[in-house]
Amino acid sequence: MIPDNEYLFSSSFLRAGEGIGTASGRTVRMLEASSAGQLYQTVAEVFQIPVPSEEKHVFDAAFSDAVEKMRGAVPDASVYDPLLYKYDCTNIKLVLKCAVQGIRSFRDFYTCGTVSAAQMEENLQKDTAQGLPPAMTEATEAARQEYAKTGEVRCIDLLLDQACFADMSAAANAGNVPLIQKIVCMWADFANILTCLRIRRSGVSPEATRALMKRAFVPGGQVGLPVLLDDEFGCADISRISEILSGCHVRDAVRRTVAVSDISAVEKIFDEAVLAVCQPYRFKPFGPEIAVRYLLIRETELTNGRIIASKFSAGTDADKIRERLREVDV
């Protein structure tokens, strides 16, 4: 593990580059936008980036800007790869889904992953998986073969998600930053619990529910698969899960969701729980955790921006938007 004092420059640089004002103040400014165009302009202004030619890409551009600043400042940027693999995973899923539809050009890949958008475009054109970490590389070929046999598009998501979390966990352990290890572990547990809740509510038979949960379970967390299964209903309910958890990173967050029926509200609680683990490092002068906090706050702010954008694209009620916004002052 790199000594904390090697992060003197990066910690100061990233704190100075967080954006105009505070995180909560930036969210308020986004909320005040009266149109989608004004929202995009506000995002570009508060994060001090140019407005992309396609304005809707401003959220991706703002996070890519944060990632590039981090990469240029820290002693070893690969330490932070586990926090970005989910964007690679989404991109390679798009590659596979475009390929099975005969689409050989796609321009809307995320630009903030560890594999460039240009490389993903080449992967699409050449049927390759260049640049991806090992488990996702292997899963890409497995997904191609499974889709060819079954025609089930869902197998692409299931296989790549499992591989992504395997790569995240392996890279987090190799990087040896406890905060990143904890975040990756929490992401895996929350992903599995959310999957369990969604499958349980799907209305399919207990046998089908149990079988799908086994296929969808991702590695890297503390909550084992048996905790999420139920003999009668296939998948356990949130009350039972919360009763079983003990000494687990996600216990308190899960307990707060017991009386919550809306899945989007559960997602908010889980997202805020992950961001909250950065709170102890708010006033730490330097160290690898400063860049983690920087990336997660920027990512959460942009999640809020996308939620606010739904006011204009989907006509979401303003009160519902405020309810869904994540707390960002940590």
Order of alpha helices (4+ residues) and beta strands (2+ residues): alpha-alpha-alpha-alpha-alpha-alpha-alpha-alpha-alpha-alpha-alpha-beta-beta-alpha-alpha-alpha-alpha-alpha
